[in-house]
Every structure is written in C-alpha cells, then in structure tokens.
C-alpha cells in the first residue's frame, strides 16, 4: 500500500485537514494516510515540525510521499526527492532542516492564487496521483532552487591549553550552550545538542547539565 504522510500547522478543529485527505483519497483510494503532526504551534516554531518529520521519516517504507503544510501561505509548493522518499512542501526552508540529501527539487506549477490551503488542495492530490502512476519529480515541474534556513547552533566555549605539573594540557570544551527545539507530550525537552557533540566534548570528563528558562533554573 502506498503511504502518504501529513504534517501541517492546521490543527484539528477545522475542515482543512479532512478536505485535503478527502481529495487525496478521491483520486488515490489505494493510499494509506498517516498523520505525523498537526500542531498549530508549528506556525510559530517550524523547528518543532521539522524535528517530528525528520525523526519519523526513516521509519516509513522507501518511496513514501510526505506532504507538508507548515507556514505555507506565502511560499510556492515544491516537490523534492531525497533519502529514498518524496516530499511535497512549501519552499520556505522547511526541507533544508528536514532532509539531508535532496537529489532533485521542482516547482509544482500553480495557475491560481488563493490561500496556502487552497493551493495545497489544488496541487497536492494531483501530484500524489501522478507520482503513484509512475511520474518522476522532473516530469512534474521545472527545477527549483530550495530555500534554506540556518538553524541556531550550540555555542562552544573552550578552555585554553594550560601547563600543570610540567605537563601540557590541550585546549578543550569547557561549556556548551544549546537551545530547546521542542517539548514533547511527555514533557521531554529536545535540544540541538547531539549525543555525539556532548560525548566528544566531554571526552570522558564528568559534566553538569543546567536548564535555564524565563521561569526556572535547574
């Protein structure tokens, strides 16, 4: 069964999501639709939506189609291929934070204005249908230059090289200041400090983790 996932900032209170699903199923009744997330807060925090799709995507079969409707009002839609998956998303930098290796990207041509939702309702189901009938991304549009977003990165503070007891100690990381990207439904804080960065910086030394917010310091 072909798989189509949906990640939006539309919420569940309105008809938008149901309408898009209905239009896809009307053209492609054989697909399986999977919801990744429709949190309305994604509009304010795109990084959270990127985090969710980025970590969900590898668990889907190769060839799955991932539809993104996050901050889609002002950006044209693109179709991209990367990592054995296909992505239909607004060209607003979302894919630059979600997919590491984009093999190709094309514009989905639109002959109408309207809202981001109406453009998606017009273009997405038709593109899904064509892809499932064997069309390649390059057959569906002209090459696109993907917009990129540069996320904030952890800041590393180094302790300079020192001499102690006649031995030269090499410079090493003294502190890492990162950022919380997302709080999941269990209250876990997902940060941009990776395990590899932490372990390579600690180099076996003991360390402390401090959480600092507007209300709490732990």
Secondary structure, 3 states (H helix, E strand, C coil): CCEEEEEECCCCCCCHHHHHHHHHHHHCCCCEEEEEECCHHHHCCHHHHHHHHHHHHCCCCCCCEEEEECCCCCCCEEEEEECCEEEEEECCCCHHHCCCCEEEEEECCCCCCCCHHHHHHHHHHHHHHHHHCCCCHHHCCCECCCCCCCCCCCEEEEECCEEECCEEECCEEEEEECCEEEECCCCCEEECCCHHHHHHHHCCCCCCCCCECCCCEC
